[in-house]
Amino acid sequence: MLLNHEKYQSSFDEAMTCAVECKYCARSCIGHIV
């Protein structure tokens, strides 16, 4: 369960990084990760 949480958190951090780097494509990036 902890591994799953860490994996999810990593994806979330990645999505947030993408949102910061490229706000106009944040939705696309988040959709790709999730």
CHARMM internal coordinates of N, CA and C (Angstrom, degrees):
IC EDIT
DIST 1 N 1 CA 1.4540
DIST 1 CA 1 C 1.5349
ANGL 1 N 1 CA 1 C 110.02
DIST 1 C 2 N 1.3189
ANGL 1 CA 1 C 2 N 115.79
DIHE 1 N 1 CA 1 C 2 N -41.19
DIST 2 N 2 CA 1.4590
ANGL 1 C 2 N 2 CA 119.65
DIHE 1 CA 1 C 2 N 2 CA 179.21
DIST 2 CA 2 C 1.5310
ANGL 2 N 2 CA 2 C 110.44
DIHE 1 C 2 N 2 CA 2 C -62.86
DIST 2 C 3 N 1.3236
ANGL 2 CA 2 C 3 N 116.29
DIHE 2 N 2 CA 2 C 3 N -40.62
DIST 3 N 3 CA 1.4576
ANGL 2 C 3 N 3 CA 119.80
DIHE 2 CA 2 C 3 N 3 CA 178.02
DIST 3 CA 3 C 1.5227
ANGL 3 N 3 CA 3 C 110.78
DIHE 2 C 3 N 3 CA 3 C -60.77
DIST 3 C 4 N 1.3335
ANGL 3 CA 3 C 4 N 116.29
DIHE 3 N 3 CA 3 C 4 N -43.15
DIST 4 N 4 CA 1.4573
ANGL 3 C 4 N 4 CA 120.03
DIHE 3 CA 3 C 4 N 4 CA 178.99
DIST 4 CA 4 C 1.5225
ANGL 4 N 4 CA 4 C 110.57
DIHE 3 C 4 N 4 CA 4 C -61.29
DIST 4 C 5 N 1.3173
ANGL 4 CA 4 C 5 N 115.94
DIHE 4 N 4 CA 4 C 5 N -41.77
DIST 5 N 5 CA 1.4602
ANGL 4 C 5 N 5 CA 120.46
DIHE 4 CA 4 C 5 N 5 CA 179.07
DIST 5 CA 5 C 1.5262
ANGL 5 N 5 CA 5 C 110.52
DIHE 4 C 5 N 5 CA 5 C -62.89
DIST 5 C 6 N 1.3172
ANGL 5 CA 5 C 6 N 116.17
DIHE 5 N 5 CA 5 C 6 N -43.99
DIST 6 N 6 CA 1.4601
ANGL 5 C 6 N 6 CA 120.34
DIHE 5 CA 5 C 6 N 6 CA -179.78
DIST 6 CA 6 C 1.5258
ANGL 6 N 6 CA 6 C 110.42
DIHE 5 C 6 N 6 CA 6 C -64.09
DIST 6 C 7 N 1.3150
ANGL 6 CA 6 C 7 N 116.38
DIHE 6 N 6 CA 6 C 7 N -40.30
DIST 7 N 7 CA 1.4618
ANGL 6 C 7 N 7 CA 120.18
DIHE 6 CA 6 C 7 N 7 CA 179.09
DIST 7 CA 7 C 1.5248
ANGL 7 N 7 CA 7 C 110.14
DIHE 6 C 7 N 7 CA 7 C -63.58
DIST 7 C 8 N 1.3256
ANGL 7 CA 7 C 8 N 115.95
DIHE 7 N 7 CA 7 C 8 N -42.91
DIST 8 N 8 CA 1.4596
ANGL 7 C 8 N 8 CA 120.54
DIHE 7 CA 7 C 8 N 8 CA 179.07
DIST 8 CA 8 C 1.5198
ANGL 8 N 8 CA 8 C 110.32
DIHE 7 C 8 N 8 CA 8 C -64.59
DIST 8 C 9 N 1.3232
ANGL 8 CA 8 C 9 N 116.18
DIHE 8 N 8 CA 8 C 9 N -44.44
DIST 9 N 9 CA 1.4613
ANGL 8 C 9 N 9 CA 120.78
DIHE 8 CA 8 C 9 N 9 CA -179.79
DIST 9 CA 9 C 1.5222
ANGL 9 N 9 CA 9 C 110.27
DIHE 8 C 9 N 9 CA 9 C -61.40
DIST 9 C 10 N 1.3215
ANGL 9 CA 9 C 10 N 116.96
DIHE 9 N 9 CA 9 C 10 N -40.34
DIST 10 N 10 CA 1.4491
ANGL 9 C 10 N 10 CA 121.16
DIHE 9 CA 9 C 10 N 10 CA 179.14
DIST 10 CA 10 C 1.5255
ANGL 10 N 10 CA 10 C 110.24
DIHE 9 C 10 N 10 CA 10 C -62.17
DIST 10 C 11 N 1.3228
ANGL 10 CA 10 C 11 N 116.86
DIHE 10 N 10 CA 10 C 11 N -43.85
DIST 11 N 11 CA 1.4552
ANGL 10 C 11 N 11 CA 121.25
DIHE 10 CA 10 C 11 N 11 CA 179.20
DIST 11 CA 11 C 1.5233
ANGL 11 N 11 CA 11 C 110.36
DIHE 10 C 11 N 11 CA 11 C -64.77
DIST 11 C 12 N 1.3294
ANGL 11 CA 11 C 12 N 115.75
DIHE 11 N 11 CA 11 C 12 N -39.27
DIST 12 N 12 CA 1.4584
ANGL 11 C 12 N 12 CA 120.62
DIHE 11 CA 11 C 12 N 12 CA 179.48
DIST 12 CA 12 C 1.5245
ANGL 12 N 12 CA 12 C 110.15
DIHE 11 C 12 N 12 CA 12 C -64.14
DIST 12 C 13 N 1.3267
ANGL 12 CA 12 C 13 N 116.59
DIHE 12 N 12 CA 12 C 13 N -44.84
DIST 13 N 13 CA 1.4664
ANGL 12 C 13 N 13 CA 121.07
DIHE 12 CA 12 C 13 N 13 CA 178.19
DIST 13 CA 13 C 1.5242
ANGL 13 N 13 CA 13 C 109.87
DIHE 12 C 13 N 13 CA 13 C -61.44
DIST 13 C 14 N 1.3146
ANGL 13 CA 13 C 14 N 116.48
DIHE 13 N 13 CA 13 C 14 N -39.75
DIST 14 N 14 CA 1.4576
ANGL 13 C 14 N 14 CA 121.34
DIHE 13 CA 13 C 14 N 14 CA -180.00
DIST 14 CA 14 C 1.5225
ANGL 14 N 14 CA 14 C 109.99
DIHE 13 C 14 N 14 CA 14 C -64.27
DIST 14 C 15 N 1.3343
ANGL 14 CA 14 C 15 N 115.94
DIHE 14 N 14 CA 14 C 15 N -41.90
DIST 15 N 15 CA 1.4596
ANGL 14 C 15 N 15 CA 120.78
DIHE 14 CA 14 C 15 N 15 CA 178.26
DIST 15 CA 15 C 1.5249
ANGL 15 N 15 CA 15 C 110.67
DIHE 14 C 15 N 15 CA 15 C -64.02
DIST 15 C 16 N 1.3298
ANGL 15 CA 15 C 16 N 116.31
DIHE 15 N 15 CA 15 C 16 N -41.48
DIST 16 N 16 CA 1.4655
ANGL 15 C 16 N 16 CA 120.15
DIHE 15 CA 15 C 16 N 16 CA -180.00
DIST 16 CA 16 C 1.5258
ANGL 16 N 16 CA 16 C 110.50
DIHE 15 C 16 N 16 CA 16 C -65.57
DIST 16 C 17 N 1.3242
ANGL 16 CA 16 C 17 N 116.48
DIHE 16 N 16 CA 16 C 17 N -39.75
DIST 17 N 17 CA 1.4596
ANGL 16 C 17 N 17 CA 120.59
DIHE 16 CA 16 C 17 N 17 CA 177.55
DIST 17 CA 17 C 1.5203
ANGL 17 N 17 CA 17 C 109.81
DIHE 16 C 17 N 17 CA 17 C -61.30
DIST 17 C 18 N 1.3107
ANGL 17 CA 17 C 18 N 116.15
DIHE 17 N 17 CA 17 C 18 N -43.63
DIST 18 N 18 CA 1.4588
ANGL 17 C 18 N 18 CA 120.68
DIHE 17 CA 17 C 18 N 18 CA 179.28
DIST 18 CA 18 C 1.5212
ANGL 18 N 18 CA 18 C 110.04
DIHE 17 C 18 N 18 CA 18 C -62.51
DIST 18 C 19 N 1.3309
ANGL 18 CA 18 C 19 N 116.98
DIHE 18 N 18 CA 18 C 19 N -42.69
DIST 19 N 19 CA 1.4603
ANGL 18 C 19 N 19 CA 121.42
DIHE 18 CA 18 C 19 N 19 CA -179.73
DIST 19 CA 19 C 1.5288
ANGL 19 N 19 CA 19 C 110.53
DIHE 18 C 19 N 19 CA 19 C -59.96
DIST 19 C 20 N 1.3313
ANGL 19 CA 19 C 20 N 115.88
DIHE 19 N 19 CA 19 C 20 N -38.82
DIST 20 N 20 CA 1.4611
ANGL 19 C 20 N 20 CA 120.63
DIHE 19 CA 19 C 20 N 20 CA 179.91
DIST 20 CA 20 C 1.5253
ANGL 20 N 20 CA 20 C 110.68
DIHE 19 C 20 N 20 CA 20 C -71.38
DIST 20 C 21 N 1.3147
ANGL 20 CA 20 C 21 N 115.98
DIHE 20 N 20 CA 20 C 21 N -42.54
DIST 21 N 21 CA 1.4592
ANGL 20 C 21 N 21 CA 120.90
DIHE 20 CA 20 C 21 N 21 CA -176.97
DIST 21 CA 21 C 1.5271
ANGL 21 N 21 CA 21 C 112.16
DIHE 20 C 21 N 21 CA 21 C -73.60
DIST 21 C 22 N 1.3123
ANGL 21 CA 21 C 22 N 115.68
DIHE 21 N 21 CA 21 C 22 N -31.81
DIST 22 N 22 CA 1.4698
ANGL 21 C 22 N 22 CA 119.66
DIHE 21 CA 21 C 22 N 22 CA -170.70
DIST 22 CA 22 C 1.5206
ANGL 22 N 22 CA 22 C 109.37
DIHE 21 C 22 N 22 CA 22 C -149.30
DIST 22 C 23 N 1.3359
ANGL 22 CA 22 C 23 N 116.57
DIHE 22 N 22 CA 22 C 23 N 73.83
DIST 23 N 23 CA 1.4609
ANGL 22 C 23 N 23 CA 122.00
DIHE 22 CA 22 C 23 N 23 CA -174.19
DIST 23 CA 23 C 1.5250
ANGL 23 N 23 CA 23 C 112.37
DIHE 22 C 23 N 23 CA 23 C -56.71
DIST 23 C 24 N 1.3275
ANGL 23 CA 23 C 24 N 117.16
DIHE 23 N 23 CA 23 C 24 N -38.45
DIST 24 N 24 CA 1.4574
ANGL 23 C 24 N 24 CA 119.70
DIHE 23 CA 23 C 24 N 24 CA -174.96
DIST 24 CA 24 C 1.5251
ANGL 24 N 24 CA 24 C 112.83
DIHE 23 C 24 N 24 CA 24 C -68.78
DIST 24 C 25 N 1.3554
ANGL 24 CA 24 C 25 N 116.93
DIHE 24 N 24 CA 24 C 25 N -18.18
DIST 25 N 25 CA 1.4633
ANGL 24 C 25 N 25 CA 119.11
DIHE 24 CA 24 C 25 N 25 CA 179.36
DIST 25 CA 25 C 1.5230
ANGL 25 N 25 CA 25 C 111.20
DIHE 24 C 25 N 25 CA 25 C -116.05
DIST 25 C 26 N 1.3314
ANGL 25 CA 25 C 26 N 116.59
DIHE 25 N 25 CA 25 C 26 N 13.71
DIST 26 N 26 CA 1.4671
ANGL 25 C 26 N 26 CA 120.79
DIHE 25 CA 25 C 26 N 26 CA -177.76
DIST 26 CA 26 C 1.5205
ANGL 26 N 26 CA 26 C 110.97
DIHE 25 C 26 N 26 CA 26 C -55.73
DIST 26 C 27 N 1.3298
ANGL 26 CA 26 C 27 N 116.50
DIHE 26 N 26 CA 26 C 27 N -44.00
DIST 27 N 27 CA 1.4664
ANGL 26 C 27 N 27 CA 120.05
DIHE 26 CA 26 C 27 N 27 CA -178.62
DIST 27 CA 27 C 1.5240
ANGL 27 N 27 CA 27 C 110.31
DIHE 26 C 27 N 27 CA 27 C -60.49
DIST 27 C 28 N 1.3086
ANGL 27 CA 27 C 28 N 116.22
DIHE 27 N 27 CA 27 C 28 N -43.14
DIST 28 N 28 CA 1.4620
ANGL 27 C 28 N 28 CA 120.72
DIHE 27 CA 27 C 28 N 28 CA 179.71
DIST 28 CA 28 C 1.5191
ANGL 28 N 28 CA 28 C 110.74
DIHE 27 C 28 N 28 CA 28 C -64.17
DIST 28 C 29 N 1.3279
ANGL 28 CA 28 C 29 N 116.37
DIHE 28 N 28 CA 28 C 29 N -43.63
DIST 29 N 29 CA 1.4625
ANGL 28 C 29 N 29 CA 121.01
DIHE 28 CA 28 C 29 N 29 CA -179.69
DIST 29 CA 29 C 1.5196
ANGL 29 N 29 CA 29 C 110.87
DIHE 28 C 29 N 29 CA 29 C -63.86
DIST 29 C 30 N 1.3347
ANGL 29 CA 29 C 30 N 115.99
DIHE 29 N 29 CA 29 C 30 N -47.67
DIST 30 N 30 CA 1.4588
ANGL 29 C 30 N 30 CA 120.07
DIHE 29 CA 29 C 30 N 30 CA -179.23
DIST 30 CA 30 C 1.5230
ANGL 30 N 30 CA 30 C 109.76
DIHE 29 C 30 N 30 CA 30 C -62.88
DIST 30 C 31 N 1.3152
ANGL 30 CA 30 C 31 N 117.29
DIHE 30 N 30 CA 30 C 31 N -41.05
DIST 31 N 31 CA 1.4617
ANGL 30 C 31 N 31 CA 121.20
DIHE 30 CA 30 C 31 N 31 CA 179.14
DIST 31 CA 31 C 1.5220
ANGL 31 N 31 CA 31 C 110.88
DIHE 30 C 31 N 31 CA 31 C -62.11
DIST 31 C 32 N 1.3385
ANGL 31 CA 31 C 32 N 116.41
DIHE 31 N 31 CA 31 C 32 N -36.32
DIST 32 N 32 CA 1.4603
ANGL 31 C 32 N 32 CA 121.07
DIHE 31 CA 31 C 32 N 32 CA -179.71
DIST 32 CA 32 C 1.5234
ANGL 32 N 32 CA 32 C 110.46
DIHE 31 C 32 N 32 CA 32 C -68.74
DIST 32 C 33 N 1.3201
ANGL 32 CA 32 C 33 N 116.88
DIHE 32 N 32 CA 32 C 33 N -41.05
DIST 33 N 33 CA 1.4621
ANGL 32 C 33 N 33 CA 121.36
DIHE 32 CA 32 C 33 N 33 CA -177.98
DIST 33 CA 33 C 1.5262
ANGL 33 N 33 CA 33 C 110.52
DIHE 32 C 33 N 33 CA 33 C -72.79
DIST 33 C 34 N 1.3238
ANGL 33 CA 33 C 34 N 115.65
DIHE 33 N 33 CA 33 C 34 N -47.48
DIST 34 N 34 CA 1.4618
ANGL 33 C 34 N 34 CA 120.06
DIHE 33 CA 33 C 34 N 34 CA -178.27
DIST 34 CA 34 C 1.5162
ANGL 34 N 34 CA 34 C 108.14
DIHE 33 C 34 N 34 CA 34 C -80.13
END
COOR INIT
IC SEED 1 N 1 CA 1 C
IC BUILD
